[in-house]
Amino acid sequence: MVVDTSYYDLLGVSPDAKAIDIKKAYRKKSIQEHPDKNPNDPSATERFQAISQAYQVLSKDDLRAKYDKFGKEEAIPKEGFEDAAEQFSMIFGGDAFSSYIGELTLLKNLQKTGELSAEDEQDEANEKANTEEKDSLHEPNSAAETLKKLQISDSYEKEKPQDETNKAATEKPKKKTKLEIFEEEQKLEKEKSIKELSKLLSDRLSILTESEYSAACKDSFAKKFEEEANMLKMESFGLDILHTIGYVYCEKGQIYLKSQYVWGFGGVFQSIKAKSGVVMNTLKTVSAALDAQNTMQELEKLKAVAETEEVLRDDKGQEIAKPTAEELAQLEQLLMGKVLSAAWHGSKFEIMSTLRSVCDNVLEDTRADKRTLIRRAEALVILGQVFKKAFRSKVEQEEAQVFEELVADATKKKSRHK
């Protein structure tokens, strides 16, 4: 018996609903009530915020228990409710994939890198200005002072030590920039994350590798992760992430297995193929980023044209029609999709890089014997195949998040403009 059902009512589920049903209901409701989907409804934002708060409580076991027993006032998160837009914008799997891919930091670090780079440039400029100011204060103000400086310099040149290594030893080491310190910290964090993810993957594979390892065990292992894939696929970009994980798992597992047979030639060929795939993914990432940048520049130009009061004419003197508000809105929508597409390609690149390092750790573990490593590789391929086969039904696809729809829309428009 629950004392308040309003949160359940907002999501359209019963008080005894399972966690997965609450998540599905939130996803569906948040898409229906998203302000972007209801541009002419001023109350959409309020409903969207209410749905977000309901989910933030009901998705946490401890908060849900408090809510069921005491109501809303006793079920407020310690840190307060997250903004609905921020909660909804946890794209690329949110926390659901954290035990597989860790935290995605590429996009976040890009912004931080830019900020620190600007700060370092400012610090360097300030230091240069201070040095010049000090030099100007100590400039010789007479011929006598100038002569004295030259005599001191000449005396030093005659008496200075010949061993330059002593001089180098006494020189102050160059101070690290903020950007350099940040990059070193991020490198250590990444290494720590990969180590933790490697342990998690080893434990995950041990469900099979430390079993009887029969056909029935392999089938049971695959079915277990089919169930997990069915939950993960409904996360934002979940299907894309699952397929990416599956691709890397199959790739790394097959490379290892083929390296054990036929004098390792099969593994070498597979490895070369994998490296060519890395190059292609890099090109796709850069291409998507440039495409978004070009669209952004085009939008800025059109906005400038729309805002000017001057009559614009072409080379023939004919008046050029200014872009309408609707045309600008369409281009903004297209830009949003392209920016998200670029973000996905960048995140996918980071995911694949992390996964390859994790798989290498698991398959090159010196503490494990050869038989265990072979079993790990086989289990990795089985798990990869399960994830690669994951799909959404038509109904599930209709529930895909707004962000995925934006990317798909941008891709379609891009192909039409070619």
C-alpha positions in Angstrom: 0.0 0.0 0.0 1.5 3.4 -1.1 0.4 6.7 0.5 0.7 8.6 -2.8 0.4 7.5 -6.4 0.8 10.8 -8.2 4.3 9.9 -9.5 3.1 6.6 -10.8 0.1 8.3 -12.3 2.3 10.8 -14.1 4.2 7.9 -15.8 1.1 5.9 -16.4 2.2 2.8 -14.4 0.9 0.9 -11.4 2.6 1.2 -8.0 3.9 -2.4 -8.3 5.5 -1.7 -11.7 9.0 -3.2 -12.3 12.0 -1.0 -12.8 12.2 -1.7 -16.5 8.5 -0.8 -17.0 9.1 2.5 -15.2 12.1 3.3 -17.4 10.1 2.5 -20.6 7.1 4.6 -19.3 9.4 7.5 -18.6 11.0 7.3 -22.0 7.7 7.3 -23.7 6.1 10.1 -21.6 9.2 12.3 -21.8 9.2 12.1 -25.6 5.5 12.9 -25.8 5.8 15.9 -23.5 9.2 17.2 -24.6 8.9 21.0 -25.3 10.5 20.5 -28.7 7.6 18.2 -29.6 5.0 20.7 -28.3 6.3 24.1 -29.4 2.9 25.8 -29.1 2.0 24.4 -25.7 3.3 26.7 -22.9 2.5 24.0 -20.2 4.7 21.3 -21.9 7.8 22.4 -20.1 6.1 22.1 -16.7 4.7 18.6 -17.5 8.1 17.6 -18.8 9.8 18.7 -15.5 7.1 16.8 -13.5 7.7 13.6 -15.4 11.4 14.0 -14.9 11.0 14.4 -11.1 8.7 11.4 -10.9 11.3 9.2 -12.7 14.2 10.5 -10.6 12.4 9.3 -7.5 10.9 6.0 -8.8 14.1 4.9 -10.6 16.0 4.9 -7.3 15.1 2.0 -4.9 15.7 4.0 -1.7 13.8 7.0 -2.9 11.0 4.9 -4.2 10.7 3.1 -0.9 10.5 6.4 1.0 8.0 7.8 -1.5 5.7 4.7 -1.2 5.8 5.0 2.6 5.9 8.7 3.3 5.1 10.6 0.1 6.8 13.3 -1.9 8.3 15.4 0.9 10.4 12.5 2.2 11.6 11.4 -1.2 13.6 14.4 -2.4 17.2 13.6 -3.6 19.9 14.9 -1.3 21.4 16.9 -4.1 18.0 18.1 -5.3 16.2 17.3 -8.5 18.2 17.5 -11.7 17.0 19.8 -14.4 14.6 17.9 -16.7 16.5 18.9 -19.9 19.8 17.8 -18.3 18.3 14.5 -17.2 16.8 13.9 -20.6 20.0 14.9 -22.4 22.0 12.1 -20.9 22.6 10.7 -24.4 24.8 7.9 -25.4 23.6 5.3 -22.9 23.6 7.4 -19.7 24.9 5.3 -16.8 23.5 2.0 -18.1 26.6 1.2 -20.1 29.2 2.4 -17.5 30.3 -1.1 -16.5 31.1 -1.8 -20.2 32.5 1.5 -21.5 33.1 3.6 -18.4 32.5 7.4 -18.5 32.6 9.1 -21.9 34.9 12.1 -21.4 35.9 13.1 -24.9 33.2 15.7 -25.5 33.5 17.1 -22.0 37.3 17.3 -22.2 37.1 19.1 -25.5 35.4 22.1 -23.8 37.7 21.9 -20.8 40.8 21.7 -23.0 39.7 24.8 -24.9 39.2 26.8 -21.6 42.6 25.8 -20.2 44.3 26.5 -23.5 42.9 30.1 -23.4 43.9 30.5 -19.7 47.5 29.4 -20.5 47.7 31.9 -23.4 46.5 34.6 -21.1 49.0 33.6 -18.3 51.8 33.6 -20.9 50.8 37.1 -22.1 50.6 38.4 -18.5 54.0 36.9 -17.7 55.5 38.4 -20.8 54.1 41.8 -20.0 55.4 41.7 -16.4 58.9 40.7 -17.7 58.9 43.6 -20.1 57.8 45.9 -17.3 60.6 44.8 -15.0 63.2 45.1 -17.8 62.1 48.7 -18.5 62.5 49.6 -14.8 66.1 48.3 -14.9 67.2 49.8 -18.1 70.5 51.8 -17.8 69.8 55.6 -17.7 73.3 56.7 -18.4 76.4 55.9 -20.5 78.2 55.0 -17.3 75.7 52.4 -16.3 75.7 50.9 -19.7 79.5 50.6 -19.6 79.3 49.0 -16.2 76.9 46.4 -17.4 79.1 45.5 -20.3 82.2 45.2 -18.0 80.3 42.8 -15.7 79.1 40.7 -18.7 82.6 40.5 -20.1 84.0 39.5 -16.7 81.4 36.7 -16.5 82.2 35.4 -19.9 85.9 35.0 -18.9 85.2 33.3 -15.6 82.0 31.2 -16.2 82.4 27.4 -15.7 83.2 25.3 -18.8 80.9 22.4 -17.6 77.5 23.3 -19.1 75.9 20.3 -17.3 76.4 22.2 -14.0 74.5 25.1 -15.4 71.7 22.9 -16.7 71.4 21.2 -13.3 70.9 24.6 -11.6 68.3 25.8 -14.1 64.7 25.8 -13.0 62.5 23.1 -14.7 60.0 24.6 -17.0 56.7 25.1 -15.3 53.9 22.9 -16.6 50.9 24.6 -18.2 47.4 24.1 -16.8 46.6 22.2 -20.0 49.6 19.8 -19.6 48.6 19.1 -15.9 45.0 18.4 -17.0 46.0 16.1 -19.8 48.3 14.1 -17.4 45.4 13.8 -14.9 43.1 12.6 -17.6 45.6 10.0 -18.8 45.9 8.6 -15.2 42.1 8.6 -14.9 41.8 6.7 -18.2 44.3 4.1 -17.1 42.5 3.6 -13.8 39.1 3.3 -15.7 40.5 0.7 -18.1 41.9 -1.3 -15.3 38.5 -1.4 -13.5 36.7 -2.2 -16.7 39.1 -5.0 -17.5 38.3 -6.6 -14.1 34.5 -6.2 -14.7 34.8 -7.8 -18.2 36.9 -10.7 -16.8 34.3 -11.3 -14.1 31.5 -11.2 -16.7 33.2 -13.7 -18.9 34.0 -16.0 -16.0 30.3 -16.9 -15.8 31.1 -19.1 -18.8 34.9 -19.7 -18.6 34.7 -21.0 -15.1 31.7 -23.2 -15.7 31.6 -26.7 -17.2 32.0 -25.0 -20.5 29.5 -27.3 -22.2 27.1 -26.4 -25.1 24.3 -25.9 -22.5 26.5 -23.5 -20.5 27.3 -21.5 -23.6 23.6 -21.3 -24.5 22.7 -20.2 -21.0 25.5 -17.6 -21.1 24.1 -16.2 -24.4 20.5 -16.1 -23.1 21.6 -14.3 -19.9 23.1 -11.4 -22.0 20.2 -11.4 -24.5 18.0 -10.3 -21.6 20.5 -7.6 -20.6 20.8 -6.5 -24.2 17.0 -6.2 -24.4 17.1 -3.6 -21.5 20.2 -1.8 -22.8 18.9 -1.4 -26.3 16.2 1.0 -25.1 18.7 3.4 -23.7 19.4 6.6 -25.7 21.6 5.4 -28.5 21.6 2.0 -26.8 21.3 0.0 -29.9 24.2 1.8 -31.6 26.3 1.3 -28.4 25.4 -2.4 -28.2 26.4 -3.0 -31.8 29.7 -1.1 -31.3 30.5 -3.2 -28.2 29.6 -6.3 -30.1 31.7 -5.4 -33.1 34.8 -4.8 -30.9 34.3 -7.9 -28.8 34.0 -10.1 -31.9 37.0 -8.4 -33.5 39.3 -8.8 -30.6 38.2 -12.3 -29.7 38.6 -13.5 -33.3 42.1 -11.9 -33.6 43.2 -13.7 -30.5 41.8 -17.1 -31.5 43.2 -16.9 -35.0 46.6 -16.0 -33.7 46.6 -19.4 -31.9 46.2 -21.3 -35.1 47.7 -21.5 -38.6 51.0 -20.0 -37.3 49.0 -16.8 -36.4 48.5 -15.7 -40.0 44.7 -15.4 -39.5 45.2 -13.2 -36.4 47.7 -10.9 -38.3 45.2 -10.5 -41.2 42.3 -9.7 -38.8 44.5 -7.2 -36.9 45.4 -5.4 -40.2 41.6 -5.3 -41.0 40.9 -3.9 -37.5 43.5 -1.1 -38.0 42.0 -0.1 -41.3 38.6 0.1 -39.5 40.2 2.5 -37.0 41.3 4.8 -39.8 37.8 4.8 -41.4 36.2 5.6 -38.0 38.7 8.5 -37.6 37.8 9.8 -41.0 34.0 9.6 -40.3 34.5 11.4 -37.0 36.4 14.3 -38.7 33.9 14.4 -41.6 30.9 14.6 -39.2 32.6 17.4 -37.3 33.4 19.4 -40.4 29.9 18.9 -41.7 28.5 20.3 -38.5 30.9 23.2 -38.6 30.0 24.1 -42.2 26.3 24.1 -41.3 27.0 26.3 -38.3 28.8 28.8 -40.5 26.0 28.8 -43.1 23.5 29.4 -40.3 25.5 32.4 -39.0 25.7 33.9 -42.4 21.9 33.5 -43.0 21.1 35.0 -39.6 23.3 38.1 -40.4 21.5 38.4 -43.8 18.1 38.2 -42.1 19.0 40.8 -39.4 20.4 43.4 -41.8 18.1 46.2 -43.0 19.9 46.7 -46.2 18.5 45.5 -49.5 20.8 42.7 -50.7 21.5 42.2 -54.4 23.3 39.6 -56.5 26.0 40.2 -59.1 23.2 41.1 -61.7 21.7 43.7 -59.4 18.6 41.6 -58.6 17.3 41.7 -55.1 18.1 38.7 -52.9 15.2 37.4 -50.8 16.1 37.2 -47.1 15.7 33.9 -45.3 12.4 33.5 -43.4 12.1 32.7 -39.7 10.8 29.2 -40.7 13.9 28.6 -42.9 16.2 29.6 -40.1 14.4 27.3 -37.7 14.7 24.4 -40.1 18.4 25.0 -40.5 18.8 25.2 -36.7 17.1 21.9 -36.4 19.4 20.5 -39.1 22.4 21.9 -37.3 21.3 20.3 -34.0 21.1 16.9 -35.7 24.5 17.3 -37.3 26.2 18.5 -34.1 24.7 15.4 -32.4 25.8 13.2 -35.2 29.4 14.5 -34.8 29.1 14.0 -31.0 28.1 10.4 -31.6 30.9 9.7 -34.0 33.4 11.2 -31.5 31.9 9.2 -28.6 31.9 6.0 -30.7 35.6 6.5 -31.5 36.2 6.9 -27.7 34.1 3.8 -26.9 36.0 1.6 -29.4 39.4 2.8 -28.2 38.5 2.1 -24.6 37.0 -1.4 -25.4 40.1 -2.4 -27.4 42.4 -1.6 -24.5 40.1 -3.4 -22.1 40.0 -6.5 -24.3 43.8 -6.5 -24.7 44.1 -6.5 -20.9 41.7 -9.4 -20.6 43.3 -11.5 -23.4 46.9 -10.7 -22.5 46.5 -11.4 -18.7 49.8 -13.0 -17.7 48.2 -14.4 -14.6 45.9 -16.6 -16.6 46.9 -19.8 -18.4 46.5 -20.4 -22.1 43.3 -22.5 -21.8 41.6 -19.7 -19.8 42.6 -17.1 -22.3 41.3 -19.1 -25.2 38.0 -19.6 -23.3 37.9 -15.9 -22.6 38.3 -15.1 -26.3 35.5 -17.6 -27.2 33.2 -16.2 -24.6 34.0 -12.7 -25.8 32.9 -13.6 -29.3 29.7 -15.2 -28.0 28.9 -12.0 -26.0 29.8 -9.9 -29.0 27.5 -11.8 -31.3 24.6 -11.4 -28.9 25.1 -7.7 -28.8 25.5 -7.4 -32.5 22.2 -9.2 -33.1 20.2 -6.9 -30.7 17.4 -5.1 -32.5 14.3 -3.0 -31.7 10.8 -3.9 -32.8 8.8 -1.4 -34.7 7.0 -0.3 -31.5 10.3 0.0 -29.6 11.8 2.0 -32.5 8.9 4.4 -32.3 9.8 5.0 -28.7 13.4 6.0 -29.7 14.5 9.2 -28.1 14.2 12.6 -29.7 18.0 12.8 -30.0 18.1 9.7 -32.3 15.4 11.1 -34.4 17.4 14.4 -34.9 20.4 12.4 -36.0 18.4 10.3 -38.5 16.7 13.5 -39.8 20.1 15.2 -40.3 21.4 12.2 -42.1 18.4 12.1 -44.5 18.7 15.8 -45.3 22.4 15.5 -45.8 22.0 12.7 -48.4 19.3 14.7 -50.2 21.6 17.7 -50.5 24.4 15.7 -52.1 
